[in-house]
Amino acid sequence: MKNFKELLVWQKAINFVTIIYKITDSFPESERFGLINQLRRATVSIPSNIAEGCTRRSNIDFMQY
């Protein structure tokens, strides 16, 4: 499997994470442990799953991630 950092989908996912972090910076402090945390964790999971899928040996496992 190729290096996940070379995948266009991973690069776009990282850009998406950056955008979400910038947007959530403007949210009220009262949402710090609620909505902000949930949005950020969900967004970070996208490129993380792509990277994890790249470490799998078979295409079936890769597609699952």
C-alpha positions as CSV (number, residue, x, y, z in Angstrom):
1,M,0.0,0.0,0.0
2,K,1.3,3.5,-0.8
3,N,2.1,6.1,1.8
4,F,-1.1,7.6,3.1
5,K,0.4,11.1,3.1
6,E,0.5,10.9,-0.7
7,L,-3.2,10.2,-1.0
8,L,-5.3,13.1,-2.1
9,V,-8.2,12.1,0.1
10,W,-5.9,12.2,3.2
11,Q,-4.6,15.6,2.2
12,K,-8.1,16.9,1.8
13,A,-9.1,15.4,5.2
14,I,-6.2,17.2,6.9
15,N,-7.4,20.5,5.3
16,F,-10.9,19.8,6.6
17,V,-9.5,19.3,10.1
18,T,-7.7,22.6,9.9
19,I,-10.9,24.4,8.8
20,I,-13.0,22.8,11.5
21,Y,-10.5,23.8,14.2
22,K,-10.5,27.4,12.9
23,I,-14.3,27.5,12.9
24,T,-14.7,26.0,16.3
25,D,-12.3,28.5,17.8
26,S,-15.1,31.1,17.4
27,F,-17.6,29.0,19.3
28,P,-18.6,30.1,22.8
29,E,-16.5,28.9,25.7
30,S,-19.5,27.1,27.1
31,E,-19.3,24.6,24.2
32,R,-15.7,23.7,25.0
33,F,-16.4,20.3,26.3
34,G,-19.6,19.7,24.3
35,L,-20.0,20.5,20.6
36,I,-16.5,21.7,20.0
37,N,-14.9,18.5,21.4
38,Q,-17.3,16.3,19.5
39,L,-16.8,18.1,16.1
40,R,-13.0,18.0,16.5
41,R,-12.8,14.4,17.5
42,A,-15.1,13.3,14.6
43,T,-13.1,15.4,12.1
44,V,-9.7,14.0,13.3
45,S,-11.0,10.5,13.0
46,I,-11.3,10.8,9.2
47,P,-7.6,11.1,8.3
48,S,-6.8,8.8,11.2
49,N,-8.9,6.0,9.7
50,I,-7.4,6.6,6.2
51,A,-3.9,6.3,7.7
52,E,-4.8,3.2,9.7
53,G,-6.3,1.6,6.6
54,C,-3.1,2.1,4.7
55,T,-1.3,0.0,7.2
56,R,-3.5,-3.0,6.4
57,R,-2.2,-5.7,4.2
58,S,-5.2,-6.4,2.0
59,N,-7.4,-4.1,-0.1
60,I,-10.5,-5.4,1.7
61,D,-9.2,-4.3,5.1
62,F,-8.1,-0.9,3.5
63,M,-11.6,-0.3,2.2
64,Q,-13.1,-1.1,5.6
65,Y,-11.3,1.9,7.0
